[in-house]
Amino acid sequence: MTVLPDDGLSLAAEFPDATREHWQSLVAGVLRKSGRDVSGPAAEEALATTLQDGLITRPLYTAEDAPGDGSSGSVSSSGSFGSPGAAGYPGFAPFTRGGRPEGGAVSGWDVRQRHTRPDPAQANEAVLADLENGVTSLWLGVGAAGVPVSGLATALAGVYLDLAPVALDAGDEFGPAARELLRLYDERGVARHQARGTLGADPVALLARTGRETDGHTEEAVALAALCDREYPGLRAISVDALPYHEAGASDAQELGCSLATGVGWLRELTAAGLSVEAACGQLEFRYAATADQFLTISKLRAARRLWARVAEVCGAPAAGAQRQHAVTSPVMMTRRDPWVNMLRTTVASLAAGMGGADAVTVLPFDHSLGLSDAFSRRIARNTSTILLEESHLGRVIDPAGGSWYVERLTDDLAHAAWAWFQEIERAGGQRAALRGGLIEERLSGTWRERSGRLARRREPITGVSEFPQLSQPPVERDPAPQPPGGGLPVVRRDEAYEALRARSDAHLAATGARPRIFLAALGPAAAHTARATFAASLFQAGGIEPVHEPVSVDADTAADAFTRSGASVACLCSSDALYTELAAPVAAALKSAGALRVFLAGRPGEHRETYLEAGVDEFVVAGGDAVAVLTSVLDRMGVA
């Protein structure tokens, strides 16, 4: 038996030092087994993943990959972002590790729930239920986005306004809504220094959403900011909302660059009106989307603080560069089909927002995309943050992802990509000019086209929609929610292409009593066909096409009769490559003779392609193929309107 030394256990004792080169040689050995003859750095590159904005994630990060130490970065005379620099400490410039210095059990984030019910009494019932069960602030849709301005008093009845911060989202009615909220503070005896929240003035986001500017909105927002600076130290007047860009398909760096350009534009407006840079920074709250891509969300929020700190430093107010952040779980990632899976998405997104250092986090209920959320979905949403804070103790550590070589590298790469986009917007005349001139829509549309291609090919899978859909699940129905104004940037959703296909299937079901069907002609034993039958079933169900896999296996003698009994009009062969060479051609011919409008084969045909085509196979479906195009053509061929 080995006796440990008295001075404790050294975990690395007697292990040889490992090198990156040795690890790369081991990777190369594994890759060679799969037919990829690479070595050295090329072996590591073979496992790298390219993200949006040209960012690359690598399979291994070491201290060699971390951003260099030194200054916090500088804006050079050429306008570049500068050297990477150190992350610093929480509460100190460049604020990468957090805008607040405190940690421990008193830390965490503001649990902010969104309410958009237009009926003031119903909104009030939901508001009180949330505040009594863990929510710490309210995000109220007002005007076209929710309760009418005249109903704000009813919606906030019974709310202790000196304890519960209120953030308004009133669109083009932000002025009347802000004045009504300030009136309620006075009416209910709330001292002006006790008022907390955000008045939500956001003319730039309104321009992004509607494509229109209203005379006087900017001046009204500036006046509100001056008033808050003078008399309401706990209120911020202006929201810098990046959600319109996220919802138009922006990448993370594009979202950051747009928010940065908007923030800089407000600094110009506010300082021109007489506010100091410090006071102007104190009037802004930045809103970002948090997605289920955990590390990108963490890094985005860290990069956002670092970028804003650079702006504040260049403006001569480095101590005012602690960006106030409100993170909202992404509306783009929410699905209408199998919406229960959204609970998992929002859990990961809210965890990432908390780890990324957001000051306030809104978890959208799982039924957000379906209409007005019910009491159950709101309870799950607020309890998501409660579990992360009270049971997982996520708020007890400041910047828990800090120090990860991957996170630090990704934060730095995102910051530089966002800074480059911000500079391009500035050269175009600033955020408003770039919106009016079409630069932002053009660039975001290009980004979304690329992403749509990955979604169509299921390279970016959507669980419950493009992967493992549940055709038999009844739809979840909700009362309609107020529709946001349109006319500006488009509003996109990850599930939109598949939702259109499923809607066609639903209409066919309503009209005929049955969904469009495809017969899965499985060849050979289960061990040979299960993998491809499962792949084909998931693929066609993503388009609302019901797979019929009965009997379990067919051959050339039984395929025609089984196809006829299935009630399907198209078929898909499913088996191993070896069995395809023996059975695919005769079975395809039998299916065609039985009236199959189209015969698919699951898998790559290889050298037998022409043989299969001559026998009656019309198309080959493979992993990475354009699923949306295939499903659209199948529904067209079936006559599904």
TAUR-V624404 format. One record per backbone hydrogen bond with DSSP energy under -1.0 kcal/mol. NH is the residue of the N-H (numbers start at 1). CO is the residue of the C=O. Records with the same first field share a line. If there is no record, write none. Layout:
BEGIN
NH: CO, CO
END
This chain:
BEGIN
8: 5
13: 10
15: 12
23: 19
24: 20
25: 21
26: 22
27: 23
28: 24
29: 25
30: 26
31: 27
32: 28
34: 31
35: 32
36: 31
38: 36
42: 39
43: 40
45: 41
46: 42
47: 44
48: 45
49: 57
51: 55
55: 52
57: 49
65: 62
76: 80
79: 76
91: 98
92: 89
95: 92
98: 95
104: 396
107: 104
110: 359
112: 110, 361
113: 137
115: 139
123: 119
124: 120
125: 121
126: 122
127: 123
128: 124
129: 125
130: 126
131: 127
132: 128
133: 130
135: 130
136: 111
137: 111
138: 165
139: 113
140: 167
141: 115
142: 169
143: 147
145: 142
146: 143
147: 141
151: 148
152: 149
155: 151
156: 152
157: 154
159: 156
161: 159
163: 160
164: 160
166: 196
167: 138
168: 198
169: 140
173: 170
174: 171
177: 173
178: 174
179: 175
180: 176
181: 177
182: 178
183: 179
184: 180
185: 181
186: 182
187: 183
188: 184
189: 186
190: 185
194: 191
197: 234
198: 166
199: 236
201: 237
206: 202
207: 203
208: 204
209: 205
210: 206
211: 207
217: 214
220: 216
221: 217
222: 218
223: 219
224: 220
225: 221
226: 222
227: 223
228: 224
229: 225
230: 226
231: 227
232: 228
235: 232
236: 197
238: 283
239: 201
240: 285
242: 287
246: 242
247: 243
249: 246
250: 245
255: 251
256: 252
257: 253
258: 254
259: 255
260: 256
261: 257
262: 258
263: 259
264: 260
265: 261
266: 262
267: 263
268: 264
269: 265
270: 266
271: 267
272: 268
273: 269
274: 271
275: 270
280: 276
281: 277
282: 278
283: 280
284: 281
285: 238
286: 324
287: 240
288: 326
290: 328
294: 292
297: 293
298: 294
299: 295
300: 296
301: 297
302: 298
303: 299
304: 300
305: 301
306: 302
307: 303
308: 304
309: 305
310: 306
311: 307
312: 308
313: 309
314: 310
315: 311
316: 313
317: 312
320: 317
321: 318
323: 321
326: 286
327: 360
328: 288
329: 362
330: 290
341: 338
342: 339
343: 340
345: 341
346: 342
347: 343
348: 344
349: 345
350: 346
351: 347
352: 348
353: 349
354: 350
355: 351
356: 352
357: 354
358: 353
359: 325
360: 325
361: 110
362: 327
368: 365
370: 367
372: 479
378: 374
379: 375
380: 376
381: 377
382: 378
383: 379
384: 380
386: 382
387: 383
388: 384
389: 385
390: 386
391: 387
392: 387
394: 388
396: 393
402: 399
404: 401
408: 404
409: 405
410: 406
411: 407
412: 408
413: 409
414: 410
415: 411
416: 412
417: 413
418: 414
419: 415
420: 416
421: 417
422: 418
423: 419
424: 420
425: 421
426: 422
427: 423
428: 424
429: 426
430: 425
434: 430
435: 431
436: 432
437: 433
440: 434
442: 438
443: 439
444: 440
445: 441
446: 442
447: 443
448: 444
449: 445
450: 446
451: 447
452: 448
453: 449
454: 450
455: 451
456: 452
457: 453
458: 455
459: 454
460: 454
464: 467
465: 462
466: 462
467: 462
473: 470
488: 209
489: 208
492: 247
494: 332
496: 493
499: 495
500: 496
501: 497
502: 498
503: 499
504: 500
505: 501
506: 502
507: 503
508: 504
509: 505
510: 506
511: 507
512: 508
513: 509
518: 546
519: 570
520: 548
521: 572
522: 520
523: 574
528: 525
529: 525
530: 526
533: 529
534: 530
535: 531
536: 532
537: 533
538: 534
539: 535
540: 536
541: 537
542: 538
543: 540
544: 541
545: 540
546: 516
548: 518
554: 522
559: 555
562: 558
563: 559
564: 560
565: 561
566: 562
569: 517
571: 598
572: 519
573: 600
574: 521
580: 576
581: 577
583: 579
584: 580
587: 583
588: 584
589: 585
590: 586
591: 587
592: 588
593: 589
594: 590
595: 592
596: 591
597: 569
600: 571
601: 619
602: 573
603: 621
608: 605
609: 606
612: 608
613: 609
614: 610
615: 611
617: 612
618: 599
619: 599
621: 601
625: 622
627: 456, 625
630: 626
631: 627
632: 628
633: 629
634: 630
635: 631
636: 632
637: 633
638: 634
639: 636
640: 635
END
